[in-house]
Structure formats: C-alpha cells, structure tokens
Amino acid sequence: MTSDGTTSGGCPMNRRRFLTSLGLGAAASAATLTPAGAALAGPAAPSRRPPAFETTFGRLFPRLAPFSPDTVALTEALLDIGRPGGILDANDDLSAGPLALLINPALNVNNPNNPFHTGGTTFMGQFLDHDITFDVGSELGVPTDPSRSRNGRTPAFDLDSVYGAGPMASPHLYDRADRDRFYYYTGGVFEDLPRGDDMRANIADPRNDEHLIIAGLQCAFLKFHNQAVDHVRRPGRRDPNAFANARRLMTWHYQWMIVHEFLPLFVGQDLVDDILANGRRFYRPTGGASMPVEFQGAAYRFGHSMVRPSYRANRTGQDGGPFIGFVFDPLAEPSDDPDDFVGGSRGDRRFIGWESFFDFGDGQVRPNKRIDTKLSSPLFNLPLSAIASGDNPTVLPQRTLLRHVTWSMPSGQDIAREMGEDQLLVADLPELAQYGGLGLDASTPLFYYVLKEAELAADGLHLGPVGGRIVAEVMLGLLELDPDSYLNARPRRWQPTLADRRGVVTGDFRMVDFLTFAGVDPVSRGR
C-alpha cells in the first residue's frame, strides 16, 4: 500500500517505461527530476530558483548500526513475524463478508477502530507517500546502499505524481483542446481515470490506480486542477499563466492540508506545534531535500495498520444500493468489474462516495483502524498483480520487514536512544522473544517498533514519540526545504484563499473543502 511498488491496471509495472516517462534514464540528473517544479516558473511562481532535491535515498541516522546482522535466521524470523496468521495478522473473519466487517463491532475486537480518524485518512496518507517517494531500484531483502538507489519521485510535496513533467513534457496527461487542463474520463456515471484499451491508467504515477480509493483521489486532484484553471483565468481571455497559477493554487492548498489536517492526525498536534516552533532536530539534510530510508522503509508505513479489511465505496452504485467490498480479495473471480477494490477496471459502480471517507457532517463517514501491531488480513494475501516486481512474497508486512534488511535499518531502540526518548523495554515486546538468539525484543525492526510504540504510548490514536518525530520532521522538512512551498511564500504567512464547502473564505481549508471545490462532494453528485 505504499511506495514499495504496486501497480496500476492489475498488470506488473514496467519499471524502465515508468522511469522513461519521468525523464529518468541511466544518465538522469537532478535537473531531470524537477521539471514539475520548473513548471511553476514565471510571473506566477513564488521562486525562480530550481528546487534542490537529492535524487537518491539517504539516512537520518547514518552512524547507527543495523538492527541485526543479515543472516538466514533473521530472514526466517522476519517472514514468520509477517506471515498470514502470525503475530501481525489481525485474523479478521473474512468469511463473515465485507459488510459484517464494516458494521459488526464484535468483528472489530482484535482490530479496533480509531474514533478520531476517518477512513479517508489512510488513503490520503498513501497519496502523500506516492508524491514523495518511489524506490525503483533496490532488491527486496538484499542489503543496498541508499545513496545508490534512485528515488523515482521528487522529495517534495509538489504533486509531480499528478502533474508529471507538465503539459509540454507530459502532453499525454492533458486535454488536447486545452493544454492547461487535465484529461479524465467522463463517459460513465461519474469520472474515472483516462485508460487505454487494456484498462491501464494514463496517469503520472501508475501506483495511483492500484485500488479504487486511490484512483478516486487521483481523479479528485485532476478535477480540482481543472476547476482551479477556470478560477484563475480572466473571463473571456486565455491567460498564458493559467496553468502555473492553477498549479500553485492547488499545490498550496494541498500543502496546507498536510500541515493543518493530516500531519496532526498522524502524529498529534502537540508534536507538529513543537517542530514548527522549535525546529527540526534530526532531519537536517545538507545537500537539499532528501528521502531518508528510516521514513520511507519503516516509519511512514504505519499506514498499513490503519487499513480496514473492507469499505463502502459508495451508497448507490450497486443496483441503487451501496457497493461494499474488500480492499483486496485474491479469491474474487476475475472480472472486468471485480467485487473487490483492485484497480485497473471500470464500471458504473466503481466510484467513490466521499461521504464514507471524510466527514461532511451527514453521519455517513466510517472510521479507519488504530495504529497498532494488528494489520487487516487482506494485506496478508495481495494479488500478485498488485506488486510491481511481480514476485513473492505477496504478504505486505513481510515485504516491509524485509525492507529493513535492504536498507540495513537501525533498531527502534537505538533510534529512541539517539533521540533521547524513552525506549520500549523487552517486557513490552514479549511476542518477539520466541526468535531464538536474535534478540529482536531488545533490537526491534523499526516498522514493528513504531507500531508497538503507537499502541502503548498513544493507544493507537496516533504515532508515538519516535515514529511521530521521524514522520513529522521529514514531512515538515520537505515543505521547509522546498523554495516553492507555501511555507516559503512571499509575503510570509500565506493562508488559503479558496472558500470552504459552505462558500466562505475563512483562511483555513480541509479535505472536505478540497473535494467540494473539485466537484466530487455528495451535494455536487446529488447524493
């Protein structure tokens, strides 16, 4: 469910073709990674300097040793920790069906809901991940130097996952009749991604079609930009700066939501306030914004724990009733319109009613899961087509844990010590004591540590001190290091200029306002 590499269209992604579409050949340079940022240049752009981005991965804690030596015993232990039915599996009763798992409290005891997060929080977190990181080179479970592994996304919240290289360099993403605007499909009940005959989505980042919900978000961003073009154009006149102005309008409102809505949900408002007031302590890159593996390969993957086994996509798509399904169901019959939410298909019922995912005040929103060491069972049996490399394991937590070997990741305890935070004790991790002499209860893989810390320190409502600081410092740092972000606007203290969903400009802007401006909210859809 993150940049570990899933596909669009239910087909294995051709990495070379994807890199080529980004302008990333073997001789790619920093300049070829920033065409989307350059698209803001001109009278409307807040900065004429090209952003300085590192094109490879890096480390937050380069002096810390790996959590464990790379041995066969370690690999076997990680696979066992992440296996179906293992200690990370919530063991949801999938035989009860997607509706029962959604509404029956008795089926949520081992996989509790988060009363402060809506279901959309999970997938907006995934969308953010796809905007800043994509490991396109490392081999799973094989130790790799991060500085030699290329990041296929710019480490900036610049929406290059939506804009690609802009209308000049990525013309296939844009409306032929009006290059300032995106093209999207309008032939169904509601909008869909543009697709080829094989149903492969024609978008800047194929991962944003790996399932129905992320595809719906991508559509919402396409529609928001088009609305923004109409908003900034002078009536009756073609504005040569319309694309740049519209892009900045959407990007800054998106960045505002990251700082003021989603990051506080992920880490807690107090930590966000502390970092904004007192600065970053650990994410302080010297050569421009970079993507640390402690964030990319471990801490930010906390979102896996928030995924529900099933969702209500909408209230009317299934013969006038709700379309409810598992997020992934490898047992579903192959179909042009499958019963689960796997991407790469089109059908009248395959649209998102956002009232199920964000709170429009109509009582229809559903919660996501708490951040803890229990992951929903569909994530332990992904369709093979949902893995970019098309290889095993098809168990998401196993792939995440093996990534710790790839990056020679330090332990959660060592990072806590480096941060000056209280460490989890061996007594807090008794389930890991069974793995012989590996000592994983005293030197724990960071992903597992972050989940357990959130469970114990924050009751699963948000991340704990170690996971939270890694996530918050990197996300805020990417914004602070981007000369074109709203945090670096001139004059300073920019606030949202678009109206909220009630039509009032308040200086604030939330996801329900974003969806309303895009025209995909319940009222706009007559729902």
C-alpha positions in Angstrom: 0.0 0.0 0.0 3.0 2.3 -0.3 5.9 3.0 -2.5 7.2 -0.5 -2.1 5.7 -0.7 -5.6 2.2 -1.7 -6.5 0.8 -1.4 -10.0 -2.0 0.1 -11.9 -4.3 -1.8 -14.2 -3.6 -5.1 -12.3 -0.5 -5.5 -14.5 3.1 -5.7 -13.5 4.7 -2.3 -13.9 7.5 -1.9 -16.4 10.0 0.0 -14.4 12.0 1.1 -17.4 8.9 2.5 -19.1 7.9 4.2 -15.9 11.4 5.8 -15.5 11.4 6.9 -19.1 8.0 8.6 -18.6 9.6 10.6 -15.8 12.7 11.5 -17.8 14.8 9.2 -15.6 17.2 7.3 -17.8 20.5 5.9 -16.8 22.1 9.3 -17.1 19.4 11.1 -15.2 20.4 14.2 -13.2 18.9 16.4 -10.6 17.6 18.6 -13.4 15.6 15.8 -15.0 13.9 15.2 -11.6 12.5 18.7 -11.3 10.5 19.6 -14.4 7.3 19.7 -12.4 8.8 22.3 -10.1 10.1 24.2 -13.0 6.6 24.4 -14.5 5.9 27.0 -11.7 8.5 29.4 -13.1 7.3 32.7 -14.5 5.4 35.6 -13.2 3.1 33.5 -11.0 5.8 31.4 -9.4 6.9 32.1 -5.8 10.5 31.4 -6.6 12.7 31.4 -9.7 15.3 29.1 -8.2 15.1 25.4 -9.2 14.5 23.3 -6.1 17.5 21.3 -4.8 16.5 17.7 -4.5 18.6 14.6 -3.8 17.8 12.0 -6.4 18.7 9.0 -4.3 17.8 7.9 -0.8 19.7 8.7 2.4 19.7 8.1 6.1 18.5 10.0 9.2 20.9 8.2 11.5 24.0 7.2 9.4 26.1 6.3 12.5 23.7 3.7 13.9 24.4 0.0 13.2 21.8 -2.3 11.6 19.3 -3.7 14.0 20.6 -7.3 13.3 23.2 -9.0 11.1 21.9 -10.2 7.8 21.5 -14.0 8.3 19.2 -16.7 7.1 17.9 -16.9 10.6 16.9 -13.3 10.5 15.1 -13.6 7.2 13.2 -16.6 8.5 12.2 -14.7 11.6 11.0 -11.6 9.7 9.0 -13.8 7.4 7.4 -15.5 10.4 6.6 -12.2 12.1 4.8 -11.0 9.0 3.2 -14.3 7.8 -0.5 -14.8 7.5 -1.9 -15.9 10.9 1.3 -14.6 12.5 1.7 -12.0 15.3 1.0 -9.0 13.0 -2.2 -10.5 11.5 -5.5 -9.3 13.0 -7.1 -12.5 11.9 -10.2 -10.8 10.6 -13.1 -13.2 10.0 -13.2 -12.7 6.2 -15.8 -15.4 5.9 -18.3 -13.0 7.6 -18.1 -10.9 4.4 -17.2 -7.2 3.8 -20.5 -5.7 5.2 -20.3 -7.5 8.5 -16.7 -6.5 9.0 -17.7 -2.9 8.4 -20.7 -2.7 10.8 -20.4 -5.5 13.4 -18.5 -4.3 16.5 -17.9 -7.9 17.6 -15.7 -8.5 14.5 -13.5 -5.5 15.3 -12.3 -6.5 18.8 -8.9 -7.7 17.6 -8.6 -4.9 15.0 -10.1 -1.8 16.7 -11.4 1.3 15.0 -9.8 4.7 15.5 -12.6 7.1 16.6 -10.6 10.2 15.6 -9.6 9.1 12.1 -11.9 8.7 9.2 -11.3 6.0 6.6 -10.0 8.6 4.1 -7.1 9.4 6.4 -5.4 6.2 5.4 -5.6 6.8 1.7 -4.7 10.4 1.8 -1.6 9.2 3.7 -0.9 6.8 0.8 -1.4 9.6 -1.8 1.2 11.7 0.1 3.6 8.8 0.0 3.3 8.4 -3.7 4.0 12.1 -4.1 7.4 12.0 -2.5 8.9 8.5 -2.7 9.2 5.6 -5.1 12.0 3.1 -4.7 12.6 2.0 -8.3 15.9 0.2 -7.9 16.7 -1.8 -4.7 16.2 -5.5 -4.4 13.9 -6.7 -1.6 15.9 -8.3 1.3 19.3 -7.6 -0.3 21.5 -5.0 1.6 21.7 -1.9 -0.6 23.4 1.4 -0.2 20.6 4.0 -0.1 22.8 6.6 -1.8 23.0 4.2 -4.8 19.2 3.7 -5.1 17.2 6.2 -7.1 14.0 7.8 -5.8 11.6 8.0 -8.7 9.7 10.9 -7.2 10.9 14.3 -6.2 11.2 14.5 -2.3 8.8 17.4 -2.2 5.0 17.8 -1.9 4.9 19.3 -5.4 2.3 16.9 -6.9 4.6 15.6 -9.5 2.6 12.3 -9.1 -0.3 14.2 -10.6 1.4 16.8 -13.0 4.1 14.5 -14.3 6.6 16.8 -16.1 3.9 19.3 -17.1 1.9 19.8 -20.3 4.9 20.4 -22.5 6.9 17.3 -21.5 4.0 15.0 -20.5 1.3 16.0 -23.0 -0.4 12.7 -22.8 -1.8 13.7 -19.4 -3.5 16.8 -20.6 -6.5 17.8 -22.7 -5.6 18.2 -26.3 -8.1 21.0 -26.7 -6.8 22.9 -23.7 -3.3 22.1 -22.5 -3.8 23.9 -19.2 -6.3 21.3 -18.2 -6.1 17.5 -17.4 -8.0 15.0 -19.4 -10.1 12.5 -17.5 -12.8 10.1 -18.5 -16.4 11.4 -18.3 -18.4 8.6 -20.1 -19.6 6.8 -17.0 -21.9 7.7 -14.1 -19.0 9.7 -12.6 -15.5 10.5 -13.6 -12.7 7.9 -14.0 -9.1 7.9 -14.8 -8.2 8.0 -18.5 -7.4 4.4 -19.6 -6.1 2.5 -22.5 -7.8 -0.5 -24.1 -6.1 -2.7 -21.6 -7.6 -0.5 -18.8 -4.1 0.7 -17.7 -4.5 4.2 -16.3 -2.8 7.0 -18.2 -1.5 9.0 -15.2 1.8 10.3 -13.9 2.2 7.6 -11.2 0.7 4.2 -12.0 0.5 3.4 -8.3 -2.4 5.8 -8.0 -4.6 3.2 -9.7 -3.7 0.2 -7.5 -7.2 0.3 -5.9 -10.4 2.1 -6.3 -10.0 4.6 -3.5 -6.6 5.9 -4.5 -7.8 6.1 -8.1 -10.7 8.2 -6.8 -8.3 10.6 -5.1 -6.3 10.9 -8.3 -9.5 11.9 -10.1 -10.3 14.4 -7.5 -7.0 16.1 -7.9 -7.4 16.2 -11.7 -10.8 17.8 -11.4 -9.6 20.2 -8.7 -6.8 21.5 -11.0 -9.3 22.0 -13.9 -11.6 23.9 -11.6 -8.6 26.0 -10.5 -7.8 26.8 -14.1 -11.3 28.2 -14.5 -10.9 30.0 -11.2 -7.7 31.9 -12.2 -8.5 32.7 -15.8 -9.8 36.1 -16.6 -13.3 35.8 -18.1 -13.3 35.5 -21.8 -9.5 35.6 -22.1 -6.8 32.9 -22.4 -4.3 33.6 -19.6 -0.7 32.4 -20.5 -0.1 31.9 -16.8 -3.3 29.9 -16.1 -1.5 26.6 -15.7 1.2 27.8 -13.4 -1.3 29.8 -11.3 -3.8 26.9 -11.1 -1.0 24.5 -10.1 0.2 26.8 -7.4 -3.3 27.3 -6.1 -3.9 23.5 -5.8 -0.4 22.7 -4.5 -0.5 25.3 -1.7 -4.0 24.3 -0.6 -2.8 20.7 -0.6 0.3 21.5 1.4 -1.9 23.5 3.9 -4.0 20.4 4.5 -0.8 18.3 5.1 0.3 20.7 7.9 -3.0 21.6 9.4 -5.1 18.4 8.9 -3.3 15.2 8.1 0.0 15.5 9.9 -1.7 16.3 13.2 -3.8 13.2 12.7 -0.7 11.1 12.1 1.5 12.4 14.9 -0.6 14.6 17.3 -1.0 18.4 17.2 1.5 19.0 20.1 4.4 17.5 18.1 3.6 19.4 15.0 3.4 22.7 17.0 6.7 21.8 18.7 8.6 21.3 15.5 7.2 24.4 13.8 8.1 26.5 16.9 11.5 25.0 17.8 12.7 23.5 14.5 13.8 20.0 13.4 16.3 18.2 15.4 17.2 15.2 13.2 16.1 15.7 9.7 18.6 18.3 8.6 20.0 17.4 5.2 23.0 19.4 4.0 22.6 18.9 0.2 18.9 19.7 -0.4 15.8 17.8 0.4 16.4 14.0 0.6 14.3 10.9 1.4 15.6 9.0 4.4 15.1 5.3 4.5 14.0 5.3 8.1 11.0 7.3 6.9 10.4 5.6 3.5 11.0 2.0 4.6 9.7 1.9 8.1 8.1 4.8 10.0 5.8 6.1 7.3 4.5 2.6 6.6 2.4 2.9 9.8 -0.5 3.5 7.4 -0.6 -0.3 6.8 -2.0 -0.7 10.2 -4.8 1.9 9.5 -6.3 -0.1 6.5 -9.7 -1.6 7.1 -10.4 -5.1 5.6 -13.4 -3.7 3.8 -15.0 -0.4 2.8 -18.2 1.1 1.5 -17.1 2.7 -1.8 -20.4 4.4 -2.3 -24.1 4.3 -1.3 -25.8 3.9 -4.6 -23.5 2.2 -7.1 -24.7 -1.4 -6.6 -28.1 -1.5 -8.2 -29.2 1.6 -6.3 -27.6 0.3 -3.1 -24.2 0.5 -1.5 -21.1 -1.0 -3.2 -19.2 -2.7 -0.3 -16.1 -4.8 -0.8 -12.8 -6.0 0.5 -9.9 -3.7 -0.4 -8.2 -6.7 -2.0 -9.6 -10.2 -2.4 -7.4 -12.6 -4.2 -10.2 -15.1 -4.2 -12.5 -12.9 -6.2 -13.4 -14.2 -9.6 -11.5 -12.4 -12.4 -13.8 -9.8 -14.0 -13.8 -6.6 -15.9 -15.7 -5.2 -12.8 -14.3 -7.2 -9.8 -16.1 -7.4 -6.4 -13.1 -6.1 -4.6 -11.4 -2.7 -4.9 -8.4 -3.7 -7.0 -7.5 -1.1 -9.6 -7.3 -1.3 -13.4 -11.0 -1.6 -14.2 -14.0 0.5 -15.0 -17.7 0.0 -14.2 -20.8 2.1 -13.2 -20.4 1.1 -9.6 -16.7 1.8 -9.4 -16.7 5.3 -8.0 -16.1 6.8 -4.5 -18.8 8.4 -2.5 -16.5 10.6 -0.3 -19.0 10.9 2.5 -17.9 7.4 3.5 -14.3 8.6 3.9 -14.4 12.2 5.1 -16.8 13.9 7.5 -19.3 16.1 5.6 -21.5 16.3 8.7 -24.1 13.9 7.3 -23.4 10.9 9.6 -22.2 8.7 6.8 -18.4 8.7 7.5 -16.7 5.5 8.6 -13.5 5.2 10.8 -10.2 3.6 9.9 -8.2 1.3 12.2 -5.9 2.2 15.1 -2.1 2.3 14.6 -1.0 -0.9 16.4 0.6 -4.3 15.8 -2.5 -5.8 14.1 -2.9 -5.4 10.4 -6.1 -6.2 8.5 -6.0 -9.7 7.0 -6.4 -8.8 3.3 -2.9 -7.3 3.4 -1.5 -10.8 4.0 -2.6 -12.1 0.7 -2.2 -9.5 -2.0 -3.0 -10.3 -5.6 0.4 -10.9 -7.4 -0.7 -8.2 -9.9 -0.6 -5.6 -7.1 3.2 -6.0 -6.7 5.3 -4.0 -9.1 8.1 -6.6 -9.4 5.5 -9.4 -9.8 7.4 -11.6 -7.3 6.9 -13.1 -3.9 6.2 -12.7 -1.1 2.7 -11.4 -1.6 2.3 -10.6 2.1 2.6 -6.9 2.6 4.1 -6.9 6.2 6.7 -9.5 5.1 7.8 -7.2 2.3 8.0 -4.3 4.7 10.1 -6.2 7.2 12.5 -7.5 4.5 13.0 -3.8 3.5 14.8 -3.4 6.8 17.4 -5.8 5.6 17.6 -3.9 2.2 18.4 -0.7 4.0 20.4 -2.1 6.9 17.9 -0.2 9.1 18.8 0.6 12.8 16.6 -0.7 15.5 13.8 1.3 17.1 15.6 1.2 20.4 18.8 2.7 19.0 16.9 5.5 17.4 14.9 6.2 20.6 18.3 6.4 22.4 19.7 8.7 19.8 16.6 10.9 20.1 16.6 10.9 23.9 13.2 9.3 24.1 12.2 6.5 26.4 12.8 3.1 24.8 10.4 0.3 24.7 11.5 -2.4 27.1 12.0 -6.1 26.5 8.9 -6.6 28.7 6.9 -4.5 26.2 7.7 -6.9 23.4 7.3 -10.5 24.8 5.9 -11.8 21.5 9.4 -11.3 19.9 11.3 -13.3 22.5 10.5 -16.5 20.6 13.0 -15.8 17.9 16.0 -17.5 19.5 19.2 -15.6 19.9 18.3 -12.8 17.5 17.3 -10.5 20.4 14.5 -8.8 18.4 12.8 -7.9 21.6 15.8 -5.7 22.5 16.7 -4.7 19.0 13.5 -4.4 17.1 12.8 -3.7 13.4 11.8 -0.1 13.2 8.4 -0.7 11.5 7.4 -3.1 14.3 8.7 -0.8 16.9 6.8 2.2 15.5 3.5 0.2 15.6 4.1 -1.1 19.1 5.1 2.3 20.4 1.9 3.9 19.0 -0.1 1.1 20.6 1.4 1.6 24.0 2.2 5.3 24.1 -0.8 6.7 22.2 -3.5 3.9 22.4 -3.1 3.6 18.7 -4.7 7.0 18.1 -1.6 8.5 16.5 2.1 7.7 16.4 4.3 7.7 19.5 7.4 9.8 20.1 9.9 8.0 17.9 7.7 7.2 14.9 5.9 10.6 15.2 9.1 12.6 15.2 10.5 10.8 12.2 7.3 11.3 10.2 6.7 14.9 11.3 10.3 16.1 10.9 10.6 14.6 7.4 7.2 15.9 6.2 7.7 19.4 7.6 11.3 19.4 6.4 10.3 18.6 2.8 8.0 21.6 2.9 10.5 23.9 4.6 13.3 22.9 2.2 11.1 23.4 -0.9 11.6 27.1 -2.0 8.2 26.9 -3.8 6.1 25.6 -0.9 3.6 27.8 0.8 5.8 27.9 3.9 8.3 29.9 1.8 5.8 32.2 0.2 6.4 35.9 -0.1 4.9 37.6 1.8 5.0 35.1 4.6 2.0 33.7 6.5 0.0 32.7 3.4 -3.4 31.4 4.2 -5.9 29.5 1.9 -7.7 31.8 -0.4 -10.4 29.4 -1.6 -13.8 29.2 0.1 -14.7 26.3 2.3 -17.6 24.0 1.4 -20.1 26.5 2.7 -18.8 29.1 0.3 -17.0 31.2 2.9 -13.3 32.2 2.8 -12.0 31.5 6.3 -8.3 31.3 5.9 -8.5 27.6 6.6 -9.0 24.6 4.2 -9.8 21.0 4.8 -10.2 17.8 2.8 -14.0 18.2 2.6 -13.5 21.7 1.2 -11.0 20.3 -1.4 -13.4 17.7 -2.5 -16.2 20.3 -2.7 -14.1 22.6 -4.9 -13.3 19.6 -7.1 -17.0 18.9 -7.5 -16.9 15.3 -6.2 -18.7 16.0 -2.9 -22.0 14.5 -2.0 -24.0 17.6 -2.8 -22.4 18.1 -6.2 -23.2 14.5 -7.0 -26.8 14.7 -5.8 -26.1 12.2 -3.1 
